Amino acid sequence: MAETVKRGSRLNGTERAQLAEELSKGYAEGKSIRALAEEAGRSYGFVHRLLSESEVSLRSRGGATRGRAKRQPEQQAEQQAS
């Protein structure tokens, strides 16, 4: 981010569009919404809303599936051994 904006200050017009563009680029590069919010000095909700308004395709949550994906190969190995 070129410059963090004072938390809670209103962004209108070109400032908002410029921030939305920077956040969109960062999100496309793989940064999380939380990381972008921290960099920009804004809340998670604000960044999420700005990305949604910019029609960015948001990634699905990945945290809940990691444990399941990790266990699947173990279960398959057990089934093949039986």
C-alpha positions in Angstrom: 0.0 0.0 0.0 1.4 3.3 -0.9 0.0 5.0 2.2 -2.2 3.9 5.0 -5.3 5.8 5.5 -6.4 7.0 9.0 -8.6 4.3 10.4 -12.3 5.3 10.4 -11.9 8.1 7.9 -14.3 8.2 5.0 -13.0 7.5 1.5 -14.9 8.8 -1.4 -14.4 9.1 -5.2 -10.9 8.6 -6.5 -9.3 7.7 -3.1 -11.8 4.9 -2.7 -11.3 3.7 -6.2 -7.6 3.8 -5.9 -7.6 1.8 -2.7 -10.0 -0.7 -4.2 -7.6 -1.2 -7.1 -4.6 -1.7 -4.8 -6.5 -4.1 -2.6 -7.8 -6.0 -5.7 -4.2 -6.4 -7.0 -3.0 -7.6 -3.6 -5.8 -10.1 -3.3 -5.2 -11.4 -6.8 -1.5 -12.0 -5.8 -2.8 -14.3 -3.0 -2.8 -12.0 0.0 -5.5 -12.7 2.5 -8.2 -10.1 3.4 -6.8 -9.9 6.9 -3.3 -9.2 5.6 -4.6 -6.5 3.3 -6.7 -4.9 6.1 -3.6 -4.8 8.3 -1.5 -3.2 5.6 -4.1 -0.7 4.7 -5.0 0.1 8.3 -8.6 -0.7 7.8 -11.0 -3.3 9.2 -11.6 -6.8 7.7 -15.2 -5.8 7.0 -14.2 -2.7 5.1 -11.7 -4.5 2.9 -14.2 -7.4 2.3 -16.9 -4.8 1.3 -14.6 -2.9 -1.0 -13.5 -6.1 -2.7 -17.1 -7.2 -3.1 -18.1 -3.8 -4.5 -15.2 -4.1 -7.0 -16.7 -7.4 -8.1 -13.6 -9.3 -7.2 -14.2 -13.1 -7.1 -13.5 -14.0 -3.4 -11.8 -17.2 -2.6 -13.7 -19.7 -0.4 -12.5 -20.4 3.1 -9.8 -23.0 3.3 -9.2 -23.4 7.0 -12.0 -25.9 7.7 -11.0 -28.3 5.0 -7.3 -28.7 5.7 -7.7 -31.3 8.4 -10.0 -33.3 6.3 -7.7 -33.2 3.3 -4.8 -34.2 5.5 -6.7 -37.3 6.9 -7.9 -38.6 3.6 -4.6 -40.1 2.4 -4.2 -41.8 5.7 -7.7 -43.3 5.5 -7.1 -44.5 1.9 -3.8 -46.1 3.0 -5.6 -47.9 5.8 -8.4 -49.1 3.4 -5.8 -50.4 0.9 -3.9 -52.3 3.6 -7.1 -54.1 4.8 
